[in-house]
């Protein structure tokens, strides 16, 4: 669907270009970063921050202001007593909230870049909200893997395999099977979700750049007779296929992404123009 206010962004590499525009000075996650907190005082305030403060505000913002709709949410309800993994397309700031509403009442954790926990004064709050930052060295990688295994015993975990944010992107970018090693090893259920954008209309439409609908898959499992490597590939392909199938619902381009010609000199990270 044509958008008269559409912007254009030129990109070089769909796997590595990032258009989040946060400009945060990233602090590397080293072996001293504490992923899992068992202190009862920490756990108490974590509960207050997540369930008493954040979730009600997120619900109000997402459901009332943005009017986000969920399709097939009943699929995850059947697994409310079993932790699972979720994989979604990475298209905006609401990605920090979408899986939390899908996951309720179980707490959801999100694998994020180190920049997310690099903001002074907010690191503790962000951690309490469920951020699991990717490691910066081999020692911290061991801690991260251990934390993923420990966390998933009681909580759901969301991963955005595209890794980089492309705001309002209506298609699916290619992504590797690396992040699927966790469910491949544990045989835990996975759910894919795709965030689709359509022309803004309805209640408070003037506050939105687009209407948002989140499509949720049925549970996805790998064949247990396969090797871990084969399971990773199978899970990745099933998630990708679900996302790709649901791009048909995303027909409103707030931003148009155009592959930059090799001889183009504009900076793809900052260049955007009104069409």
N, C-alpha and C positions, 0 to 999 in steps of 0.2 A: 504494500500500500504506500502511495506517495506521501512524503512528509515535506511540506514547504519550508519548514524550519530546519531541515536536515543539515548536519555538519558532515564534513569529509575528513577522514584520517588516513594518511598514507603510511603503510608499514613495510618493513623489509622482511621480517622473519616471523611467521605466525607462531612459532614455538618459543620464541624468546623475547619478542617485543612486549612491553608492558605499558599500559596507558592508564594506570591507577591515578597517577598525578599526585601522589602523596608527598613526595620530596622529603621523606623522613631519613635522617641520618641513621643508617642501620648499624646496630651493635651486634657483633658476631656472637652466636650461641656457643659457648665453650663448655668444658667438662664441669664447670662450677654451677651451671644453670640447674636449678631444681625443678624437675618436671612434676613429681608426685609429692603432695603434701598430706601428711597423716595427722598433723597436729590438730586436736579437737577445736581449738580456738579458730585456726584457719578454716577448718571445715564449717564451723558455725557461720562465720562471716561470708564464706563462699556460698552457702545456702541462701543467706539473706540477699546478697548481691544478685544471684542468679534468679531465684524463684520469687522473691518478694519485690525486688526492684526492677530487674531487667525484663523478665518475661512479660509482666503486665504491660510495660511500656512498649515492648516489641510488638505484642499482640495489637495494641491500640494503633500503633503507627502502621503496621503491615496490613491489618485487616480493615481498619476504618479509614485511614488517610490514603494509603496506597491501594486499598481494595484488592489485595493479592488473593487470588483464588487457588485452591489446591484440588487437583484431579487425581482420584484413586488413592486418597489418603488412607482408606480402609485397609489397603494392602499392608501397611506397616503396623496397623493396630493388632494384627494377628501375631505380631512378634514383640508385643509390649513387655513380655517377660524374658526376652532373649536379646542381648545386645547385638547390634548389627553395624555394618559399614554403609555409608552413603557416598555416592559419587555424583557430582553435578557440574554443569557448565559454569564457567567463572566470568560473570558479566556485570558485576557492580557491587556497590557497598552493601546492598541487601543480602548478599551471599553470606554475610556474617550472621544474619538472623533467620533466613529461610529454613535451614535444617533444624534449628532449635524448635520451631513451631511444628515441624514434621515429627520430630522426636518425642515431644511431650507425651507423658510426664517424665520420661527418662531424660537425664541430662545428656546433652550432646557436646562433644569436644570437636574442635576444628583444627586440622593441620594447617598452619599458617607460615608465612615467611617471617624471618627474624625481625623485619621492620615493624611488624605488628606489636611486638613487645619491646620496642626500642624507644617509645615515647616516655620521656621522664615524667614521673608523677602518675602515670596511668598503667605502668607495667603490672602492678599487683591486681588492679581491677580487671585488666584484660585477661590475666591468667585465671582469675576466679570465674570469668565468663566462659572459659573453656578453650583458651588458645594453647595449642601445642606447636611451638615453633620448630622449624627444621634445623638440624644441627649444623655447626660450622666446621667441625673437625672430626677425626676418627673417634676420639675419646667421647665426645658429646654424642656421636652417632650411636654408640653403644647404650648410652643413657636414654636416648630417644627411643630406640627399639624396645628396650626394657619397659619404658613408660607406656608405649603403645600397647604392649601385651598386658601390663598391669591395669591400665585404664579401661581396656575393652572388656574386662571381666564384669564391670558394673555399668558402663556407659557406652553410648553409641559414639562412633567416630565418623566425621565427615572429611572427605578429601576432595579437593578440586584438581583433577589430574592435568588440566590445561595449565595450571600453575600461575599464569599471569592474567591480570584483569583486562578484559576488553569491554568497556561499558556498552551495554545495550546491543551486543553482538547477537545477530539472529541465527547464526550458523554454529557449527561445531568445529573446533580446531583439532588437528591431529594430536594425539598424546601417547606416550609410551605405556608399557604395562608395569613399570617399576612400582608404582604405588599399590598395585594389586597383590603384592607379596603377602600382606597381612591376612586377608581373607583366604588366600590360596593355602597358607600354612595351617590356619585354624579351622578351615571349612565353615567359617561363619557366613551367615546370609548377607547379601549385598542388595542395596536398592540404588537404582539410578534415578536422578531427577533432572528435568530440563526446564529452565526458566524461559518462557516465551513472552514476546512483546507484541501487543496489538495497539491500534489507535486508541488514545485516551477518550473515554466517554463515561457517562454516568455521574454519580454523586461525587462532588469535589474533583471533577476531572481536570479543572484548571490548575490543580496542584501537582499534577502528574505529567511526566513527559511521555509516558506510555502506560497502558494497562498491563498488568503482570499476571500470568497464569503459570503455575508450577505443576508439571506433569510428573507423576511418580510411577515407577515401574512395579511390576510384580516382583517377588523375591527372586534373586539371581544366585544360583549356585554353580560351582564348577563340578565337573565329573570327578568323583573321588578316586577313580582308577587312573587318573592322569598324574604325571609328576608335578611338582610345585611349579616348575617353569612352564609347563603346558597349561596348568590351571590359571596362572597369571595371564597368559595370552588369551585363554578362553573367556575369562571374566572381563578383561579389557575389551574384547571384541563385542561381548554381549551388551556391556554398558554403552559403548560407542554406537552400536546399532540402535539401541533405544533412543539415545539422544538424537541421532541422525534422523530417525523416523519422525520425531516430534518437532523438527524444524519446520514442518509444514504448518504448524500452528503459530509460528513467529513470523508475521508478515508486515511489521511496521518498523522501519529503520530510523531510529532517532539519530544514529550515526552511521554513515556509510564507510566501510573499510575498503580501501583500494590498494592493491599490491603496487609498490613503488617500482618504477622502471629502474634498471641498473644505472642509468646515467643521470638519474634525478638527484639533486643535491640537497633537497630539503631534509631537515631532521625529522625522522618518523616519530620520535618520542614527543615532539612538541607541536608538530605542524598540524593544524586543523583549520579549515576555512569553511565559510558558509557557502553552500552550493547555490 
